[in-house]
């Protein structure tokens, strides 16, 4: 079988599943583990040994996924043994794992005839590799691993019709994405300043697209990045409010929806973050968000104090989170639907605000910047927000 080239971030080679050492096993969660047709056929061909597997699978006939793994009442996969290892892999080998189990937490995209792959941060080890890498996230060439049937199936396919208002979407995508990453990696500015500069860039690109000036975008992008390197946007920092620029009501509404999913791990993280801001109204382990919140008078001051104390010298964590998001989700366009790029920026900003809020609250709660607490917080957030709310490993 000929190998298939894939472009991947430099961090990718550093990821190795920790197996039995994993604290929050990906096979213990309230998401769906999907079985593709080829894997299902392999189980049928196992004879009596396959019957044991098939009894714990529910056929749903949703192509290209045929079935779902059934789970125990505690959300554990039925094939997960008491040591945290997979019975199917131990008994029949790696090639008998479904595509979902083989690639997670890897996320594969197909863009303009090329494969790209990234790590989802819902896995604690992938979160560690991505968040605490010291170097800028950039691409290198690798070899894509096929599924158990020798196929190369991406999670996402970016096609020309996905691009809003762009006559030549593929022609401008890489330039816009590279420029967005360059802005977010401009470490002479605080991350929140970089987010504001990114907003200026995306708004001006949106204006160009609305006017039908696609041909101007490559030159405009280069001019913008040149200006960034010449510190033209230094004054943006002066426009920042003192403290945090957070839509507090919107953030609480999103967190309330996430809490309603009854994800025990995320709710524990959320409770700690709320306690860190003295926003929790109860003293037990349960998280209870009020129907509505008013921004406390001292919230901005307290937030600024906590952020300065714990995160201002560790902003690479926030940078790496956002850059990985940009690369993985096809920003400033959208893999999943044809939305305008300012809407896509608004989603990115909401993600950033929520992660920054939770991390600051966690640091305040524990009274330190602790690598594990940060990893636990981000991976729990991503499991609940990016997977439970949006569907897990859906075929696009």
N, C-alpha and C positions, 0 to 999 in steps of 0.2 A: 504494500500500500504506500503510495507516494505521500510525503509529508506536506502539510499545508502551513504556510507562513502566517504568523499572527503578530500584530504589533501590541506590545504590552508595556506598562510602566516598569521602571527599573526595580520597584519594590517587589514585583511579582515573583521573582526567583527566590525571594526570602520567605515566602509563605509555605509552611508545611503543617498539615493538620496535626494537632497535638494529641488527638485520640483520647486515651484514658485520662490524660491530664486536664482535659477541657472541663472547666467548671460548669459551663452552660451548654450542654451538648445540643447540637442543632437537630438531633432526632427526638428532642423533648420540647415540644412547643405546639401551640394551637394553629399551625399552618398545615397546608396540604402537601403531602409527598406524592408526586404524580408518577405514574407508571406509563411509559410509552409502549406502543404496539409491539415493537421488536423485543423489548424486555419481557413483556407479557408472554409472547410466544416462546421465549427461552424457558420460562417457568413451566409452561405446558409440556415442553419436551423433556422435562426432568422426570416424568413418570410419577411414581409414588412420592418421591421427594418434593416434586413440584406441587402436589396437592396440598401439602402443609403450608406452602407459601400462598397459593391461590385462595385458600380459605380465609386468609387475612387481608384480602384485597377486594375492594369494591369496584365493579365495572361501572364506568360512567359514560363511556363512548364520546368523549370530548376531544376530537382530534387536535393536535397529534398525540394527545394523551388519552389512553384508553381506560385507565383505572386509577384508583387512589389507595394508598396504604391505609388500612384501618388502624386506629390507635386505642390504647387503653384509656380508662377514665382519667388518668393523670397526664394525658397527652403524650405519653411515651409511645414511640413506634413499637409495634409488637415484635419486631425483629431485633430490638436493642437488648443485649444481655445485661446482667448485673454488673459487668465490668465496663459498660459504656461502649461495647464493640458490637458490630453488626453481625448477626447470625448468618445472613445470606452471604456476606463476603467471606466470613470465616469458613463456611461449609462449601461454597461453590466457587468462590474466587471473585476477584474485582470485576471481571467482565459481566457478572450477573447483577451488578448494581444498575438501577434505573439511571437514565440520563440525569435526572434531578439530583440523585445522591452522588453521582460521579463528579458533577461540575460545581456544586455548591461549596464555598461561597463565590465561585468564579462567575462572572457575568460576561457573556459573549455578545458582541455587536457585529453587524455586517454593514459596512458603509462604503458605498461606491466601489464595490468589487473587492474590498479588503476586510479581513477579520481584525477585530480588536478585542482585548479581554482585560477585565479589571476585577477587583475584589469588592464584594459587598461587605459593608461594615457591620452587618448583623452578626457576624462571627467574631468572637472575642480575639482570636489570634490574628485574623485579617485586620481588625481594628488596631491592634498593637503595631502590626507591620506598617500600616498606612499612616496612622496618626503620629507615630514616633520616629518616622524616617527623617533624617537630618537634611537630606538632599532635596532639591526641587524634584517634583514628580515630572518625569519625562519618558518618552517612548524608547523602546529598544525592540529588536526583532527576536521572535521566539518561534516555537513550533506548536501548533494547536493540536490538542489531544482529541481524537474522535470519540464518539460514544461507543457503547458496547457492540454496535452493529457496523461500526466503521463510518458513521455519518458525522457530518459537521453541521449541527443545527444551532443557529444563534438564538439568544433570548430576544434580540431586537434586530430589526432590519430597517435601515434608514433609506427611504426611496425618495425620488424627486418630488412626488406629490405631497410629502410631509412638510415641505418648506412653504411657509406662509409668505405670500407676496413676492417670492423670489423666482425669477425666470430661470436662473442658473444656480439652483440651490447648491449642488455639489461644487460649483466653481467658487463659492464664497464660504462654504461651511468651515473648511479647515482653517482659513484665515481668521474667521470670527472666533472660532474656538481657541486657536492659538493666542489670539489677542486677549481673550477673556482670561486665559491661564496666566499670561504675562502680567496682566493687571493685578491678579490675585497673588502673584509671587513677587510683587514690588515691595520688598521688605523695608524700604525706607519709610513706609507708611504703616500705621496701625491697620489691622484688618478691617475695622469698620470704615476707615477712610478709603481703603481699596474697594469696599463694597459700594461706596458712593461714587467713586470714579468709574467703576463698572456700570453703574446705573446711567451715568452721563454717556458712556460709550454706547450702551444698548439703546438708549433713547435716540441718539443721533443716527444709529444704524436703522432703527425703526422708521425714522423720518425719511431716510434715503429709500428704503424699501417701499414705503407708502407712495413716494413720488415716482416710483418705477426706475430709480437710478441705480440699478444693480451694478452697472459697469463702473460706477464711482467707488464702490465699497472697498475693493482692494487698495486703491490709493488712499482713500480716507482712513482705512485701518492703519496703514503704515504711518501716515501723518500723526494719528492719535498716539501710537506707540512711541514715535520719536519724541513727541511732546512730553509724554510720560517720563521718558528717560532724561529729558532736560528739565525735569522738576517743574513743569508748567502748572501742574495741578496741586502745588503745595498749599494754595489757599483753601482747598476743599476742607481741610481739617478745621479751619476756623468756622465753618458752617455747622459743625457738629454740636449738638446740645451737650450740656454739662451732665454727664452720666450716661444713660442708655437711651437710644432712640428706638423704643419698642412699642408696638401696638399692643398694649397690655391686654385689652379685652379680647382681641383676636387670638393672642397666644393662649390665654386661659381657655377660650372656646375649643381650640385644637387639642390642648392637653386634656380637657374634660372628655372630649370624644375618644381620645386614646385611652384614658382611664376606664371608660365604659367597656372596653374590650376585655377587661378582667385579666390582663396579662400580669401575673403576680410579680414577675421580675421587674417589668417597667414601672408598675405602680409603687414598688418599693423604692426605686430610684426617684420617682416623682415626689413621693412623700419626703424623702431626704432633702431634695432640692427646695421644696416648699418650706420645710423646717429651717433650712439654711437662710431663707429670707423672712422667717417668722410669719409665714402666710398660712401655715397649717392651723386648723381650728380644733384639732383633737390630738390627744396624747397617746392613742394606741397605734398599732401598726397599719391600720387601714387608711387609705388616702380618700379624702372626701373634699371634692371641689364644690364651692358654693355655686349657686345658679348664676350669680354675677359678682364681679369684683370691681371695686374702684381702686385706681392706682393710689397706693399709700403716699402721703405727702413726702415721706423721707425715702421713698423707694429709689429714686435716681441717685441720691447721695450714698445710700447703703450699697447699691449696685456698683457704683464707681469705686467705693472703698474695697469691696470684695474682689472685683475684677483686677484692680491695681495690685492688690496684695498677692493674689494667687495666679492670675492668668496673663498679666501684661508681659511677663518675661517668657511665657510659654505659648505665644500666639501661633507658633508653627502647627500646633494641634488643630486650631481652627482653620488655618490656611490649608492644611492637608485634607481636612474634611471637605472643604468647599471645592478645592481643585479636583479631588477624586469624584465628587458629585458632578462637576462640569464635564469631565471626561466620560464618565460612565453613562450619563443620561442624555448626551448629545446636545448639551447647551451650546448656543442660545436657542437652538431649535428643540424639538420634542419628539422622541421616538414614538410616543403613544398616541398623540393626536395633533391635529393641525392647529395649534394655538399661536398667537402672535408672540413675538420675542419679549415684549414688555411683560406679558402675562407669565412667561417662563421665568423672567427675572424675579417677578413677585413671589413665585413659588420658591425659587432659590433663596431669596431674602427671608422668607418665612422659616425655611429650614435652618438657615444660619442663626436667626434670632432665637429659635427654640433651643438649638444646641448650645449657644452661648449662655442663654438663661439657665439651662439645666446644669451646665458645667460650673458656672459661677456659684449656683446654689449648692452643688455637691461639694465644691471646695470650701465654701463657708461652713457647711454642715460638719465636715471632717476636720476643719481648721488646718488644712494642708493641701498642697498639690501632690496627689499620689497617683502614680501611673496606673495602677490597677483600678482605682476609683473612676478615673477618666475613661479607661477602656470599657469598664462595666457600664458606665452611663451611656456612652455613645452606641455601643453594640445593642444595649437594651432599647434605646430610642429607635435605632434603625430597624430592629426586628419588629417593633410595634408599628412604627409610622410607615416605613417603606414596604413592609411585607404584609402585616395584618390588615392595614387599612386599604392597601392597594391590590392585594392578591399576590401570592407567592410564586415566583418563577412562571408567570403566565407567558404563553407563547404569543409574541406580537407579530 
